[in-house]
């Protein structure tokens, strides 16, 4: 292409731009607003930490009475964790309200794990929304906070689920180390998974389940001591990706227990 051709092309482009501007100006004068196509938000999916030397212990499927024991351990050892909580799984969330409050009060991160641990990829858009918003209602009543981060049960997620979660303002969190505690692994096998995979300072996010007594009483204390001994900072998932304040998409005044606090 010669200089003359290039000049002609630039002149044509300028003419088109000016023409479009004139058309839009005329449309605005007569009250017609040009349609702008927007792309619906899609939930980001994260599976590990990004800050070197950090490790996020995450616990799914609670809360249950034994979660208090885990919280005692975390407190005594001076570490923080993240809890992806269900509304109705092992227990009804309203019956565990004091534990949910304690999780937040002691500086741990609260996340959503859906209302009743459904595989979201098997549900309709409406059903996915119900799984999330029913739990949101419980969180508002109990602690006045609605989590921004959620974990899809079974780690099961697809484009449809991401689209619905995105419309609700969620970020999905998976993991890069599975302790195997919910898969039937023995405590020794789960301990070996930590030993083999937690190589400092590579950051990691590990999956555990706090309704399991062996996880609470044996695996969690072992993992904490191992990781601290290797130099890791045990932090919440938000902290391990550099998000220290944006854990919740909504904050309001908690409710007072009444007849609606039932599952």
C-alpha positions in Angstrom: 0.0 0.0 0.0 1.4 3.4 -1.0 1.3 6.6 0.8 -1.6 7.9 -1.3 -3.6 4.7 -0.6 -2.8 5.0 3.1 -3.9 8.7 3.1 -7.1 7.7 1.3 -7.9 5.0 3.8 -7.3 7.3 6.7 -9.6 9.9 5.2 -12.3 7.2 4.7 -12.0 6.1 8.3 -12.3 9.7 9.5 -15.4 10.2 7.4 -17.0 7.1 8.8 -16.3 8.2 12.4 -17.7 11.7 11.7 -20.7 10.2 10.1 -21.5 7.9 13.0 -21.1 10.8 15.4 -23.6 12.9 13.4 -26.1 10.0 13.3 -25.8 9.5 17.1 -26.2 13.2 17.7 -29.4 13.3 15.6 -30.8 10.2 17.3 -30.1 11.8 20.7 -32.0 15.0 19.6 -35.1 13.0 18.8 -34.9 10.9 21.9 -33.5 7.7 20.5 -30.7 6.2 22.4 -28.4 3.8 20.4 -28.5 0.3 21.8 -25.3 -0.8 23.6 -24.7 -4.5 23.9 -23.2 -5.5 27.2 -21.7 -8.8 28.1 -23.2 -10.5 31.2 -20.7 -11.0 34.0 -19.2 -14.5 34.4 -17.9 -15.7 37.7 -14.1 -16.0 38.0 -12.9 -19.4 39.1 -9.8 -19.6 41.3 -8.1 -22.7 42.5 -5.0 -21.6 44.4 -3.3 -18.8 46.3 -1.1 -16.2 44.6 0.9 -14.7 47.4 4.2 -16.5 47.9 4.6 -18.2 51.3 0.9 -18.3 52.1 -1.4 -21.3 52.6 -5.1 -21.3 52.9 -6.8 -24.1 54.9 -10.4 -24.3 53.8 -13.1 -26.3 55.4 -16.4 -27.4 53.7 -19.8 -28.8 54.6 -20.2 -27.3 58.1 -21.0 -26.1 60.4 -21.6 -28.7 63.1 -21.0 -28.8 66.8 -17.4 -30.1 66.3 -16.5 -27.0 64.4 -16.1 -25.3 67.8 -13.2 -27.7 68.5 -11.6 -26.7 65.2 -12.0 -23.1 66.1 -10.4 -23.7 69.4 -7.4 -25.3 67.7 -7.1 -22.4 65.2 -7.2 -19.9 68.0 -4.7 -21.6 70.1 -2.3 -21.9 67.2 -2.8 -18.4 66.0 -3.9 -19.1 62.4 -6.8 -18.2 60.2 -8.9 -20.3 57.9 -11.9 -20.2 55.5 -15.2 -21.9 56.0 -17.4 -22.7 53.1 -20.7 -23.3 54.8 -24.0 -25.0 53.8 -27.5 -24.0 54.9 -28.8 -27.5 55.3 -26.3 -30.4 55.1 -25.1 -32.1 58.3 -27.0 -29.5 60.3 -29.4 -26.6 59.9 -27.4 -23.4 59.7 -29.8 -21.7 62.1 -29.1 -24.3 64.8 -25.4 -23.5 64.3 -25.8 -19.7 64.4 -23.5 -19.2 67.4 -20.7 -21.1 65.5 -21.3 -19.0 62.3 -21.0 -15.9 64.5 -17.8 -17.1 66.1 -16.2 -17.9 62.7 -16.6 -14.2 61.7 -15.9 -12.8 65.2 -12.5 -14.6 65.3 -11.3 -13.3 62.0 -11.9 -16.3 59.8 -13.4 -16.0 56.4 -17.0 -17.1 55.8 -17.9 -18.5 52.3 -20.9 -20.0 50.6 -21.2 -23.7 49.8 -24.8 -23.5 48.6 -27.9 -24.2 50.6 -28.0 -28.0 50.6 -24.9 -29.1 48.8 -26.5 -29.7 45.4 -24.4 -30.3 42.2 -25.1 -27.0 40.5 -24.4 -28.3 37.1 -27.5 -30.4 37.3 -29.8 -27.5 38.1 -31.7 -24.8 36.1 -30.8 -21.2 36.4 -33.6 -20.6 38.8 -32.6 -23.5 41.0 -29.0 -22.3 41.1 -30.2 -18.9 42.2 -32.3 -20.4 44.9 -29.4 -22.5 46.2 -27.4 -19.3 46.6 -30.0 -16.7 47.7 -31.6 -19.0 50.3 -28.2 -19.2 52.0 -27.7 -15.5 51.6 -30.9 -14.9 53.6 -29.5 -17.0 56.4 -26.2 -15.2 56.4 -27.9 -11.8 56.6 -30.0 -12.9 59.5 -27.2 -14.5 61.5 -24.1 -12.3 60.8 -25.3 -9.5 58.6 -22.8 -10.5 55.9 -23.1 -12.1 52.5 -20.0 -13.7 51.2 -18.4 -12.8 47.8 -16.6 -16.1 47.6 -18.3 -19.5 47.1 -17.3 -23.1 46.5 -19.4 -25.2 44.2 -20.2 -28.6 45.8 -18.0 -31.4 44.4 -16.0 -28.7 42.6 -18.6 -29.1 39.9 -18.9 -26.0 37.7 -19.6 -25.2 34.1 -20.4 -22.2 31.9 -24.0 -22.0 32.9 -23.1 -22.1 36.6 -20.4 -19.4 36.1 -22.9 -17.2 34.3 -25.5 -17.4 37.1 -22.9 -17.0 39.8 -21.5 -14.0 38.0 -24.9 -12.4 37.8 -25.1 -12.7 41.6 -21.6 -11.2 42.1 -19.8 -14.4 43.2 -16.2 -15.6 42.7 -15.9 -19.4 42.7 -13.1 -21.0 44.7 -11.8 -24.6 44.1 -8.5 -26.0 45.5 -5.1 -27.3 44.4 -4.6 -29.7 47.3 -7.3 -32.2 48.3 -6.7 -33.7 51.7 -8.8 -36.7 50.7 -10.6 -36.7 54.0 -14.0 -36.9 52.4 -12.9 -39.6 49.9 -12.2 -42.2 52.6 -8.5 -41.6 52.9 -7.0 -42.5 56.3 -5.6 -39.8 58.5 -2.1 -41.1 57.6 -2.8 -40.9 53.9 -4.2 -37.3 54.3 -1.1 -36.3 56.3 1.1 -37.7 53.6 -0.7 -35.6 51.0 0.2 -32.4 52.9 3.7 -33.6 53.5 4.3 -34.3 49.8 2.5 -31.3 48.3 3.2 -28.3 50.7 6.6 -27.2 49.5 7.4 -23.8 50.8 7.1 -21.1 49.5 4.7 -22.2 46.8 1.3 -21.0 47.8 -1.6 -23.4 48.1 -5.3 -23.8 48.9 -6.3 -27.0 50.6 -9.7 -28.7 50.8 -10.8 -30.2 54.1 -14.2 -31.0 55.8 -14.9 -29.9 59.3 -17.9 -32.2 60.0 -15.3 -35.1 60.1 -14.0 -35.7 63.6 -10.7 -37.2 62.3 -10.1 -34.0 60.3 -10.8 -31.8 63.3 -9.0 -33.8 66.0 -6.0 -35.2 64.0 -5.5 -33.9 60.5 -6.0 -30.2 61.1 -3.5 -29.9 64.0 -1.0 -32.0 62.1 -1.3 -29.8 59.0 -1.0 -26.6 60.9 2.1 -27.7 62.7 3.7 -29.0 59.5 2.9 -25.9 57.5 4.1 -23.5 60.2 7.2 -25.5 60.6 7.9 -25.1 56.9 7.5 -21.4 57.1 4.0 -20.8 55.7 1.7 -18.1 56.8 -1.7 -19.7 57.4 -4.3 -17.2 56.2 -7.8 -16.9 54.8 -8.3 -17.5 51.1 -9.0 -13.8 50.6 -5.7 -12.9 52.2 -3.7 -15.5 50.2 -4.9 -13.8 46.9 -4.3 -10.3 48.2 -7.9 -9.5 49.1 -7.8 -8.4 52.7 -11.1 -6.5 52.9 -13.5 -7.6 50.1 -14.6 -10.9 51.5 -18.3 -9.9 51.6 -20.4 -8.4 48.9 -23.0 -7.1 51.4 -22.9 -6.0 55.0 -26.0 -5.2 57.0 -27.3 -5.4 60.6 -27.8 -9.0 61.7 -31.3 -10.1 62.5 -32.9 -11.2 65.8 -33.9 -14.9 66.1 -37.6 -15.4 65.3 -39.9 -18.0 63.8 -38.2 -17.7 60.4 -34.9 -19.1 61.6 -35.7 -22.6 60.4 -34.6 -24.8 57.6 
